[in-house]
Amino acid sequence: MRFTPITPADYAHLKSFFAGQKYRHSSYSLSGIVVWNNCAFNNYYAKQDGYLVVSESHIANPKARWLLLPVGRQLPPAELAALVKKAGHDIVRYVPEEYIAACGQAEAEKFFSVRREPEYDDYVYERAGLASLKGAKYHKKRNLIAQFERDAAAAEKVEVLALSPELAGECGEFVERWYQYRREKYAFWTDELGCEHNALVQTLDNFALTGVEGLAVKIGGRIEGLGIASRLTDDMAVLNFEKASEEIKGLYQYLDRECAVRLYAATKYLNKESDLGDEGLRQAKESYYPAFKVASYRLELTELHTIP
């Protein structure tokens, strides 16, 4: 099987494979696959009999590699195992629970060891709930938004603008300010932050090519927040990036609400990805009361059974 490196220009001819795809894990967003390439991982694709196979490998250790589930056709475990072996891989990652439920864990375990990876479970919310923030549970969120609107909005003009290639340059300047602020305030820099920075820059540089929707919040004529989302399934979008100036109280909550109101407004659900095992992220995502989570599994070929 011959794999080709993924570039932003590939989005246009690969998107047909993702039209109507059913997997609710954020890893199956084509926009995300494209823009996160050349960050922590290198991403590749191969076309096989009307479906798409995506391979990821770790930049620092190319031997650490895996497949995603094929997109465009759901393979039963026996066929999936044969495909994995044909591709020269051993592992399939970010397998959403609906695949395990559909094929049955006992059937999957005939060919793979099956292991949960809870740090990659996705948090999913009802978009309308995040847009309205109704009910006592969102009382603190509404208060912070009201404080922002009272203080910042009263002092300076606040604009919410649809993200466009014309705004990408200004957004890029904001992104550099945001990451520099974190470097200076918290005096640390991680590979994960560096990877995220590169993916966000790549998204802005290729905004018109990668099928994303976004918005920017301007305060006093300067961008102070942005959100970027992509299509996942017919009823779900992924909020890939959400950044706001931390020193402006209530801005994050305001931005989060505006993203829910304006980005992929026809979808029922908004996927805010996983917490990567980070306690701070977990608490932040739980504070918005997810409707459900999408459990993530890792499948690894076993030699206990003969693969067709």
GICORMO-V632347 format. One record per pair of residues at least 24 apart in sequence whose C-alpha atoms are under 7 Angstrom apart, sorted by sequence separation. I is the first residue (numbers start at 1). J is the second residue. D is the distance in whole Angstrom. If there is no record, write none. Layout:
BEGIN
i=I j=J d=D
i=I j=J d=D
END
This chain:
BEGIN
i=66 j=90 d=7
i=67 j=91 d=6
i=68 j=92 d=5
i=66 j=91 d=5
i=67 j=92 d=5
i=68 j=93 d=6
i=8 j=34 d=6
i=66 j=92 d=5
i=67 j=93 d=6
i=68 j=94 d=7
i=69 j=95 d=7
i=7 j=34 d=6
i=8 j=35 d=7
i=66 j=93 d=6
i=76 j=103 d=7
i=237 j=264 d=7
i=6 j=34 d=6
i=172 j=201 d=7
i=77 j=107 d=7
i=81 j=111 d=6
i=225 j=255 d=7
i=237 j=267 d=7
i=77 j=108 d=5
i=236 j=267 d=5
i=239 j=270 d=7
i=172 j=204 d=7
i=227 j=259 d=6
i=235 j=267 d=5
i=236 j=268 d=6
i=237 j=269 d=7
i=238 j=270 d=6
i=239 j=271 d=6
i=78 j=111 d=7
i=235 j=268 d=5
i=236 j=269 d=5
i=237 j=270 d=5
i=238 j=271 d=5
i=239 j=272 d=5
i=17 j=51 d=7
i=77 j=111 d=7
i=229 j=263 d=7
i=235 j=269 d=6
i=236 j=270 d=6
i=237 j=271 d=6
i=238 j=272 d=6
i=17 j=52 d=7
i=236 j=271 d=7
i=168 j=204 d=5
i=6 j=43 d=6
i=5 j=43 d=6
i=6 j=44 d=5
i=5 j=44 d=4
i=6 j=45 d=7
i=4 j=44 d=5
i=5 j=45 d=7
i=3 j=44 d=6
i=4 j=45 d=5
i=3 j=45 d=5
i=4 j=46 d=6
i=165 j=207 d=6
i=3 j=46 d=5
i=165 j=208 d=6
i=2 j=46 d=6
i=174 j=223 d=6
i=214 j=263 d=7
i=21 j=71 d=7
i=174 j=224 d=7
i=213 j=263 d=6
i=21 j=72 d=6
i=163 j=214 d=5
i=162 j=214 d=6
i=163 j=215 d=4
i=171 j=223 d=7
i=18 j=71 d=6
i=162 j=215 d=4
i=163 j=216 d=6
i=170 j=223 d=7
i=17 j=71 d=6
i=18 j=72 d=7
i=161 j=215 d=5
i=162 j=216 d=6
i=17 j=72 d=5
i=160 j=215 d=7
i=161 j=216 d=5
i=160 j=216 d=6
i=161 j=217 d=6
i=160 j=217 d=5
i=159 j=217 d=6
i=160 j=218 d=6
i=159 j=218 d=5
i=158 j=218 d=6
i=159 j=219 d=7
i=158 j=219 d=5
i=157 j=219 d=6
i=158 j=220 d=7
i=156 j=219 d=6
i=157 j=220 d=5
i=156 j=220 d=5
i=27 j=94 d=7
i=178 j=245 d=7
i=25 j=96 d=6
i=24 j=96 d=7
i=23 j=96 d=7
i=1 j=86 d=7
i=1 j=87 d=5
i=25 j=122 d=6
i=148 j=249 d=6
i=148 j=250 d=5
i=147 j=250 d=7
i=148 j=251 d=6
i=145 j=250 d=5
i=144 j=250 d=5
i=145 j=253 d=6
i=144 j=253 d=7
i=145 j=254 d=5
i=141 j=253 d=6
i=131 j=257 d=5
i=130 j=257 d=6
i=131 j=258 d=7
i=131 j=260 d=5
i=130 j=260 d=6
i=131 j=261 d=5
i=127 j=260 d=6
i=127 j=268 d=6
i=126 j=268 d=6
i=127 j=269 d=5
i=126 j=269 d=5
i=127 j=270 d=5
i=125 j=269 d=6
i=126 j=270 d=6
i=124 j=269 d=7
i=125 j=270 d=5
i=124 j=270 d=6
i=125 j=271 d=6
i=124 j=271 d=4
i=123 j=271 d=6
i=124 j=272 d=6
i=122 j=271 d=7
i=123 j=272 d=5
i=122 j=272 d=7
i=123 j=273 d=6
i=122 j=273 d=5
i=123 j=274 d=6
i=122 j=274 d=4
i=121 j=274 d=5
i=120 j=274 d=5
i=40 j=195 d=6
i=119 j=274 d=7
i=120 j=275 d=7
i=39 j=195 d=5
i=119 j=275 d=6
i=120 j=276 d=6
i=119 j=276 d=5
i=119 j=277 d=5
i=39 j=198 d=6
i=39 j=199 d=7
i=36 j=199 d=5
i=35 j=199 d=5
i=125 j=290 d=5
i=126 j=291 d=6
i=124 j=290 d=5
i=125 j=291 d=5
i=35 j=202 d=6
i=123 j=290 d=6
i=124 j=291 d=6
i=125 j=292 d=7
i=35 j=203 d=6
i=124 j=292 d=5
i=123 j=292 d=6
i=124 j=293 d=6
i=123 j=293 d=5
i=122 j=293 d=5
i=123 j=294 d=7
i=121 j=293 d=6
i=122 j=294 d=5
i=121 j=294 d=5
i=122 j=295 d=7
i=121 j=295 d=5
i=121 j=296 d=5
i=120 j=296 d=6
i=118 j=295 d=7
i=118 j=296 d=6
i=31 j=210 d=5
i=117 j=296 d=6
i=31 j=211 d=6
i=116 j=296 d=6
i=117 j=297 d=5
i=31 j=212 d=7
i=116 j=297 d=4
i=117 j=298 d=7
i=115 j=297 d=6
i=116 j=298 d=6
i=114 j=297 d=7
i=115 j=298 d=5
i=114 j=298 d=6
i=115 j=299 d=7
i=114 j=299 d=5
i=113 j=299 d=6
i=114 j=300 d=7
i=112 j=299 d=6
i=113 j=300 d=5
i=112 j=300 d=5
i=113 j=301 d=6
i=112 j=301 d=4
i=113 j=302 d=6
i=111 j=301 d=6
i=112 j=302 d=5
i=111 j=302 d=6
i=111 j=305 d=6
i=110 j=305 d=6
i=97 j=294 d=7
i=8 j=206 d=7
i=11 j=209 d=7
i=96 j=294 d=6
i=97 j=295 d=5
i=11 j=210 d=6
i=31 j=230 d=6
i=96 j=295 d=6
i=97 j=296 d=6
i=9 j=209 d=7
i=96 j=296 d=5
i=97 j=297 d=7
i=8 j=209 d=6
i=29 j=230 d=7
i=95 j=296 d=5
i=96 j=297 d=6
i=8 j=210 d=6
i=29 j=231 d=7
i=94 j=296 d=5
i=95 j=297 d=5
i=29 j=232 d=5
i=94 j=297 d=6
i=95 j=298 d=6
i=28 j=232 d=7
i=93 j=297 d=6
i=94 j=298 d=6
i=93 j=298 d=5
i=26 j=232 d=7
i=92 j=298 d=6
i=93 j=299 d=6
i=92 j=299 d=5
i=24 j=232 d=7
i=91 j=299 d=6
i=92 j=300 d=6
i=24 j=233 d=7
i=91 j=300 d=4
i=90 j=300 d=6
i=91 j=301 d=6
i=22 j=233 d=6
i=90 j=301 d=5
i=21 j=233 d=6
i=26 j=238 d=6
i=20 j=233 d=6
i=20 j=234 d=6
i=81 j=301 d=7
i=82 j=307 d=6
i=81 j=307 d=7
i=82 j=308 d=6
i=78 j=307 d=7
i=78 j=308 d=7
i=26 j=273 d=6
i=25 j=294 d=6
i=24 j=294 d=7
END
